[in-house]
Amino acid sequence: MQRRIVMASGDKNELEQLRQMLPRIGYRVVGEAGNGMNALKAVRTTSPEVVLLDDRLPVLDGMQVAKILTEENLAPAVLMVSQGNKALVERAREVTSAFLMRPYLEDQVYAAVEAAVSSYKRYTQLQQQLNKLQETLKARKIVERAKGILMKQKGFSEEQAFKAIQQTAMKKRTTMKSVAEAIITAYEMEV
């Protein structure tokens, strides 16, 4: 399977070089751009697996585009950095998945792209786990609040309140969170 790539460079020669190189090493170019704004448009319309970005892109530079890609979780970015621009590498660590120092060889492009895709997949999996844990914690807090209401209103013990919510959820074939939310809503309407 060929990975789908968007490439963006302000240098027409570099774009041509990449246009020839990428298919040879197993990638399919699905979009290209000569500036940062067009790079973002290409990414949003083609949903690539990775984006190669020139650090010197006009309009929005490669680092700005990489920051947007990261914040919006659109695709991993490989920043193509000019020799002697190590300060940029230091600043860009938070927003890019991999770097390529010019001049680069096919093997280096392949390694950078694969590293970017791999780290992006790990990041996405961790983000999904974090979201799931946050939802679980939120649900537990809601159930705890509903238990407190049942304990106060009905004189239940904590265990009895939990069992009441659990049994209602099973009976109604819904989640404990939904039952807890209904208890909280009913209580708030009474108050």
Protein Blocks (a to p, Z undefined) as FASTA:
>chain_A
ZZddddddfblklmmmmmmmmmmnopacfbdcfbfklmmmmmmmnopabdcddfkbghia
fklmmmmmmmnombccdddddehilmmmmmmmmmpcbdcdddddfklmmmmmmmmmmmmm
mmmmmmmmmmmmmmmmmmmmmmmmmmmmmmmmnopafklmmmmmmmmmmmnopafklmmm
mmmmmmmmmZZ
